[in-house]
Amino acid sequence: MRQMTAELLGAPLRLELDGRDDDLLTAGLGLAGLRGAAPAFGDPLAPTRRELRRRAIYSAYRALVDVTGAGGFGRLYGPIGDRSVAGVEYLVAVRTPDGTGRTTVLLQIPAGFDPDAPRLVAVASSGSRGIYGGLPTAAEWALQRGYAVVHTDKGTGVGVWDLDRGRGYRIDGTLTRDPADPALGYVPSLDPSLAEYAAREPHTLLFKHAHSGVNPEADWGSYLLQAIDAAFQLLNLEYGSRERRPLAAERSLVLAVGISNGGAAVLRALERDRAGWISGAVAVEPSAMVSGRTQGLQIRYGAARLADAGIALYDYTSLHYLYQSAAVLAEEEASAPLRGMTEAARPQLEAWCRALQDACLLAPGPIAAAASEARERLLAAGILADALPLGHFNLAASLWPALAASYAWAYARRPPWQPYAGVRFAATDPSGQPRALTDAEAAMLWADGSGIAPTAGISLVARDALGESRAINAGSVGLALAFASDRQLAVPSAVQAGLPADREEMLAAVRLGQEEVVMTACPGNRPVILLHGRCDSLIPVNHSSRAYYAVNQHERGVRDELRYYELAHGQHFDGFLAVPGFAERYVPMQAWTSRCLSLLEARVQRGEALPPSQVIRSRARGAGAPPLTAEHLGTLEASPGADGICFAARTLSVPD
């Protein structure tokens, strides 16, 4: 496989940041600004590029990490001591390898960067977030140590196209109506069918991840490798001279890091990095996909054994979408985060239980028994009991319908004018009816949005039984069944008549898309760290990091230097750690992301051995959530003893 090169589109956009009024790390906000109100625009209808950048960075920090002092931000991780980082920033669009689309690349060069001993960290944004979506989690460690940092939005990003106005966002967040603008982040195919659809379904918004007509996940690794190539093109633009040999990846120290599906992008890049550009990597809570590669392997967690590990993201999303609304009624921990919202929604959740019973997906009988059965279905599928208390949060955030709709659309490469099950995206009024984005909302969307609906006032929308379009963020059992993966669930014949007529065709296309994203679990013989929180309720450890590590150990073993560290009190959403219920129970993944990067640096630069794979015995902060200390985070041991994670006899053993 040929190593990826990057074709830059248009002139790169360059900013100089003095480290006082503006900087690479916090956009000049500092700790106080990140903890305060969102930065405003001088003109709410026409924000400047710097204003959009500042607000996007603020939004990324607030969504992805706990910025409170009690949570350790500014002390144990983040901008230590309220540090700022002066430097230069480049933004550029890059043509995708297939030539049909574009990604956004951001290069940050701190003032302390040494072009005579170049060091680069490559970062992939998490989720469907925009180009600054990896800054708070993956880049802050590097910028404070003089590394240049290159980011890719990996073909997702906040690429929104407003069908009403025929406009979208340039890579710097400003709006444009010019579909030929080389800096336009996303423009849909201008097929005549799209105009007909826009007239039929007014106020529809298209999202790049869902509607670009490609399966971006299949190329996430290539996009990160392209970003590395683009970084050295831009570094040579910044530092090139006749006296200096051009900077190049093969003559530099290059590390890679990402969280969530940004971590998956890192693993995919490692598997495609034939030239050996990347010296080592950290993948945090990655949505690793090894579905179909775990046959004959088992995961043993304490006394429990799981043979069917490595279920794909779309498949376990389907199971959660169907059963978690019922299962939360069987979760009795009073201190579980957002449990009060479940109690407030009990009538709707009980109705969900009854709908599952009517569909023959749960046994008839009392609601309590049905809820317990739903919970057992999730446990039997390999979802850990440690993660289920966060089901209340997952429902409040509408995680499962959001993921099901966006990933199904992307995997199937379905054109935007063919909405499956009638689902589309639109801003909505208080009654839930679609409406046009206001100019002020449109101006903020690139900075405030997450790249996947629901976000920033944009909802999932479909027509109800009366033909009226309404917000359906929570969805229904019928919608969950429409999206349910046929690889994990056989839909009873009694309810098939009520499902979309093209369901079989759609799911067949989804299956093909899923097959394109299966990983090899062979990241190469270089130091690589997998870090995952045991309590992750979005990306289950059994079906991601544990499964990836098991396949790697079975197929590669000691030939690869892969380590797996599992944080006992880690979960997926550090941005909510200041919320009651989270603060008492969980510790930040971000602190350990930075620690793992330091371990990786010591390994590749000084030859220091990585600790063996193990469970990190963190300690919850407990009642009242006192300030986080290093003792709460736990330690990695050179000799973990009973806490070691081991693979033998086709079984991965993880201590409970």
N, C-alpha and C positions, 0 to 999 in steps of 0.2 A: 504493500500500500504506500503510495507516494505521500511524503510529508506535506502538510498543508501550507500553502502560501496565501498571502492576503493581497487582494486588489483593493486599494483605497479608492473611494468614490468621492470626488470633489476635494476641495482644499481642506485640510485639517483645521479645526477651530482651536485656537491657542489662548490660554489665559495665564497671566502671571499673578501670583498670590503672595502678598507680602508677609504673611504670618501674623499680622496684627488685625487689620480690618477684615481680612479674609485669609483662609488657609486651606490646605488640602484635607485636613482631618475632620474639622468641624464647621467649615465654611465661615469661620470667624465667630461662631456662636459661643464657643467655650462651654464649660460645664453648666454655667448658669443659663445660657441661651438654650441649650438642649433640654434643660429641665423646665423652661418657661413656655410661654404661649408660642404658637406657630408664627414664624416670621410673616409679616404682611407685605403686600406689594404697594409700591408708590402709586401706580395706576392699576387698580384691580382688573381692568380689561386688557391691559397691555404690559404685563410684567417683563422686565428685562431678563436677559440670559442669566446674569449673576443672581437676580432675585429668585428665579426658578431653580437654579442650582442650590441656593441656600435652603430653600423650602424642601426640595427633594432630599437633601442630606438630613435635614431635621426629621422629615417624615420617616426616612429609613431607620434612623436611630430609634425613634419612638416606637416603631413597629417591631423592631428586631431585638433590642436589648433593654434591660432594666437600667434606666439612667439615674436612678436614685443613689445617693451616697450610702444609704443603709444596705443597698444591694451590692455594694462593692465597686460601683462604677467610678472611675477616677482614682481608685485606690488599688484594687486588685486586677483590674483590666480597664480597657478604654483609654482615654487621654490621661495618662497617669500624671497627677499633679497639675491638671488643667493645661496640658501641653498643647501647643499649636505647631503646625508644620508648614513652613513657607515652601514655595516651589512653583512649578509650571505644570499646567494641565492641558492635555490635548484630547479633543473629541473628534472622531472620524467614523464615517460609515464604511463598511467593508462588504464587498459582494460575497454571497454565500458560494460554497464550492460548486453547487449545481447551476449557478448563474441566474437563478430566478428571483432571489430576494437579497436581503441585506441584514447585517447585524450592526450593532453599535459597539465601538471599542473606545475605551477611556484609558489614557495613560497618565499617571500621576508621577511626577519626578520631584522628589523632595530636594531641598537645597543641599542636603548632605550627601546626595548621590555622587559616587565616584566613578566617572566614566573609564578610568584606568583599571578599575576592579569592579566591573558591573555586576550588580545583583538585582534580580527581578523576581517579584512574586506575581503569579498569574491567578486571577480570581474570576469565578463565575457567579453572577447574581443568583440569589435563591428564589424559589417559587417562580412566578412570572414577572418579577419585579424589574424595574428599570435599571439603568446603567449604574446608579449609585447604590443599588440594592446589596452589594457585597462590601461596601465601605465600612459599616460599623462592625461587621462580624469577621471579615476575612482580611481586611486591609490595614486596620489600625495598628496591629503588631508590626507590620512591615514598614509603614511610613515612619514610625517612631524610631526605627533602626537604620534609616538611610537607604532602604530598598526602594527602587522604582516599583510601581504596582500597575499592572495592566488588567483591565476589567473587560468582560464580555457580557452582554445581556442574553447571550446564547440563543438568539432568534426569537425570544419572547419579548420581554420588556413592555413598557406602557405604550404599546403601539395601538392607538385607538383611532378608528376612522368613523367620522360622523356622517351618516348617509344623508341626513337632512340638508347639511350645509356643504357636503362634498369637501371636507377638510380633514387634515390629520396633523400629526406632530413631527416636527423636525427633531433631530437627535439632541438638540439643546433645549427642547421643550416648547419652543415657539410654534405657533400654528401656521399652517400654509394650506392654500388651495391648489398649489401647483403639483400635479402628480409626477412631473418630471424633475422635481427638485432633488438633486443628488443627496441632500441631507435629510430627506424624508424617511422617517423610521419605518413606516408601513403604509402601503397603498394597496387596496384589494384589486383583484382582476376586474377591469372595467368591462365586464361582459354585459350585453344587453339585459340578461336575466337579472342582474343586480339592480338596474334601474327599475325594472318591473317590481322586484321585491321591495325596494325602498318605497315605491308608491303604495304598495299593498300593506306594508307594515311600517308606518311612519315612526320616526324617532328612534329607529334601530341604530345601535352602535356596534361596530365590529371590533374585535380584539385580535391582535396579531397572533397570539399563541393559539387561539381556537380557530381563527378564520383565514389564516394565510394560505391554506390549501397544501401545506407541507406538513410533515411529521418532524418538527424541529428536534425532538428528543433524539432521534436517530443520528443527528449530526452535532449534538452538543460537544462531543469530544473534538470534532474537527473545528468547531467555532472557537474553542479555547486555544487550540494550536494555531489557528489563524491569528488570534489576538496576540499570541507571543511573537509571531512573525511581524505583525503590524507594529508591535512595541519597538522592535529593533529598527524598523524603517523610521519610526518617529524619533527614536533616540539618535539615530545618525543624522536626521534632519536638525536636531537640537545641538549635537556635539560634533558632527562630521567635520573633518579637516584633512588636508593632504598629509599632515604629519602623523595622524592617528589611523591605525588600521580600523576598518569599519567594525562597529560593535555587532556581535552575532550571538545567537543562542548557544552555539556549540563552544564558544569561548567565554561563557558567562555562567554564573550560578543562577539557576532558575528553579524556583519552588512553586508549587501549585496548592491552592486551598479553596475550599468551598463548603457551604453548609446546605443541607436539605437537597433539593435537586441540583443546586450548585455543586454539592459534593459528588453527586452522580456524574455531573459534567466532568469533574476532575478525574474520576475513575475511568470514564470513557476516553478522555484525552490520554491517560496513561496507557490504555490498551491500544491506542492508535499511534503512539509516539515512537515510530520506528527509528527516528534519528537520535533518540535519547536526549532531546532538549531538556526534559524535566529531570532534575537530580533527585527530587523527593517530593512527597505530597502529604497533605492532611485532608481527609474527607470526613466531614462531620455530619452525623445523622443523614447519610446519603440515601436517596431513593434508589438503591442498587437493585438491578433487575437480573435475576438468574433463574427465572421461571423455566422449568423443564430440564435444568442441569443438576437438580438435587436428588434424582432418583437413587435410591439405595442408601442415602445419607440420613442421619438422624441428628436432632438437636436434643440434648438432655439438659434440662434446667431444674436443678434440684432432683426431685424424684420423678418429675414429668418428662415424657418423651414425645417428640413431635417428628413425624415422618414426612409430612407434607409441608415443608418449609419452602420459602422462596416464592410464595404467591405474588403475582404481579400487582403493581399499584392499582390498576383499574379494577382488578378482581377483588382485592380487599376493600377498596373504596365501595364497590357494589354491596358487599356484605354489610359494611357499616351503614351505608345509606338505608338499607332495608331494616336492619335489626337494632341499630343503636337507639333510635327513638323509643323503642319498647324496652330495651335493656337498661336504660338509665333509671327506669322505675324500680328496678331491682337493686340499684346501688344505694346502700343505706348509710353511707358515711356522711354524717351531718356537716363535716368540715370540708367536703369536696368542693373545689372551686365552682362557683356559679350554680350550686345546687338549688338555690332559691328560685332561679329562673325556671328550673324544671318543675318545681312545685307550682309556680304560677301558671305553667303551661300544662298542668296535669290533665285537664279535660281533653286537650288535643292529642296528648301522648297516649292516653287511654283509647282514644278513637283510633289512633294508629295501630295499637295492639289488636283492637277488634277487626280492623281492616286486614291485618296479617292473618288473623284467624279465619276470616271470611275467604281469604285467598288460599286457605289450606297450607299456609306457611308456618303457622303455630297451631298447637293443639287447642281445641275448644276448651272452655272452662274459665275460671276466675282470672281477672286481669293480673293479679300478683303471680299466678302460676305461668301465665303467658310471658310476663316480663322476665321471669327467671329462666324460662326456656330460651328466650332471645339472647340473654346474657350467656347461657351455656353454648349457644350456637357460635358466638364470637370466640369464646374460650377454646372450643373444639377446633376452630379454624386457626389457632395459633396466636391469637391476640392475648397478650399478657394481662393478667388480673391487675398488675401494677399500673397499667395504662387506662383501665376502664373508668376510674373516678373522674377522668378528664372528659368523659362523654358529654357531661353537661355543657362544658365549654364548646366542644365540637359542634353541638347542635345550635348553640347560641350564635356561633360564627357561620352557620350554614356551610360548613366545610364540604360535606359529602355531595350535595347537589352541584356546588360550584366545581368541584374536581371532576365529577362524573360528566357534566356537560362539556367542559373545556377539553378534557383529555379525550373523550369520545370523538369530538369534532376533529381534534388534531390527528389522532390515530387513524381515523377513517378518511382523512384528507377530504372532508365533505365541504363542498362550496358553500359560502355563506347564504346563498339564496335558497338553500335546501335545509331549513332548520329541522333538526330531528325532534320529534314529539312536539313540534311547534314552539320549542324554547328559543328565545332570543334575549338580547341584552338591551336595556334602555333605562334612562333616568325615569323615575316615577314620582307622581304627586302623592299627597297624604292618603289618598284612597287606593293607591297602588296602581293607578292607570299610567301608561307611558306618556311622557311629555318630552319636549325639547330641552336639551341642556341650555342653561342660560349662558351668556357670554362670560360671566364671572366664573361659573363652574367649569366651563371649557378651558379657561385660562389656567385654572389650578389643577386640572385633572392629571396632567403629566407628572406634576410634583407630588400629588396626594394619592394617586391611584396605585393599586398593587399589581395591575396587569391581568387580573382575573376577577370576574364578577361573582358575588356582589362586592362593590368597592366604591367609595367616594360618591354615594348616593345613586349608584347604578345597580339595578336589580336584574335577576333572572325573571323573564316575563313569558307568559303563554296565554292562550285564549281559554276561557273557562267554558262550562257546559252551555252557556248562553251566547258564546261567541265573543265575549268581551275580553280584551287584553288586561291582564292583572299581574302584579308581582307575585312570584311563587317561590320566594327564597327558600322556604322550608320544603316546598314540594309536597308530594303525596305518595302513598304507597303505590298508586298506579304509575306515577312518574318514576319512582325508584325501580319498579319492575320493568319499565320500558328501557331503562339504562342498565339493568342488572346483567352482569357478565354471565354468559351461558357456559363459561368454563368452571364456575363455582356453584351454579344454581340451576336446577331444572324447574322452569316455571310451570306450575300445574295447568293442565289443559283447560280447567274450568275458568281461568282468568285470561287465557291467551287471546280470546276474542276481543277484549278491551284494549289490547296493546296496539301500538302503531303497525300499520300494514307492512312497513318496510323494516321492521325490527330485525328480522333474520338477515337481510342484506346489510343493514347497518352494523350489526355485531360481527358479521363475517369480515367486514372491512376493518373493524376495530381489532379483531384477532390478528389480521395481517400486520397492522401497525404495531401491535405489541411484539410480534415476532421480530420486527426490525430493531427493537431496542434491548433485546436480551444481551447481557454482557458475558465476556469470557471468564471473568474473575482472575485474569492474568495481567496484573498491572506492571509486570516487568521486574527484573532483579534490581531493585532500588528500594530505599527505605520509604515505606508508605504506612501511614497511621489511619486506621478507622476509629472514629470516636462516636459513640452513640449513647443516648440516655435510655435507661431501662424503661422509664415511664412514658416514653414517646407515644402519644396517642394518635399521631398523624401517620408516621412511617414506622410500622411495627418492627422491632428489632429482629424477630424470628424470620421475617420475610425480606429483610434488607441486609443489614451488616452481618448478623449471625450467619445467614445463608451464604452471603458472598464469601465470608471468611472460611466457612466450611468447604465450599466448592474449591476455593483456592488451595486450602491445605490438602484436600484430597487429590487435586490434579497437579499441584506445584510443590507443596510442602516446603522443605528447607531451601528450595531453589529461589524462592521469593522472600524478600525481607518485609513481610506484611505483619503488622501488629494490630490487634483489636482490643480497645479499651472501652469498657462499658461502665458508665457513670450511674451509680445506684439511684441517685435522686435527681437525675437529669430528665428533662422532657423537652418538647420541641419548640415551645414558644417563650423564649426568654423575655420578650417584650411585655409579658403579662406577670412577671415575677413580683411586681409591686402590688398586685391585686390581692386582696384578702383571699385566703385559701391556697393561692400559689406560694406566697411569700413564706408561709410556715412549713411547706412540704417539700419544696424543690430548691435546688441550687443551680447557678447559671452554667450552661454549656459554654458560654463565651469565655469564661475564665480558663476553662480547660482547653479551648481552642488555642488560646494564646500560649498556654503551657506546652501544648503539643508542638506548636511551631518552634518554640525554643528548643525542645528535645530534637526536633528534626534538624534544625540549624546546627546543633552540637554534633549530630551524627554525620552530616555531610561535610562540615568544615573541619571538625576536630577528630572525627572517627569514634566518638563516644557511643557506646552500645545503647540501643533502645531497650527499655524495660520489656520483659515478656508480656504477652497478652494477659489481661487480668481484669477483674472487677475493681473499680475504684470505690472504696468504701467511704462515700461522702456521709455527711450528717445533716439532717434537716435542722432548720433554725428553730422550729418549734413554736409554741404559744407566744404570741406577741411579736414574733419575727424580729428578734434582736439583730443588730448589724451583722452582716456576713463577715466571717473571718476566714483565714486560710485553713483553720481546723475544720470548718464546715465543708470545704472543698475536698478534703481527703488527700491522699498521696499515691503516687505510683511507686511500687516497690521493685527493687532489683531481683528480689526473690519473693514472689507473691505467695508461695505456699498454697494453702487451701483456697486462696482467692484467684489462683491461676485459671485461665481459660485454655483448655487443652483439646487436641484432636487426636483420636486414635480409634482404630477399628471402625472406620467410617462414621464415627459419632463425635460431634462437637459437644463438649461438656462445659457448661457454664454454671458456676456455683450460685445458689440462691442467696 
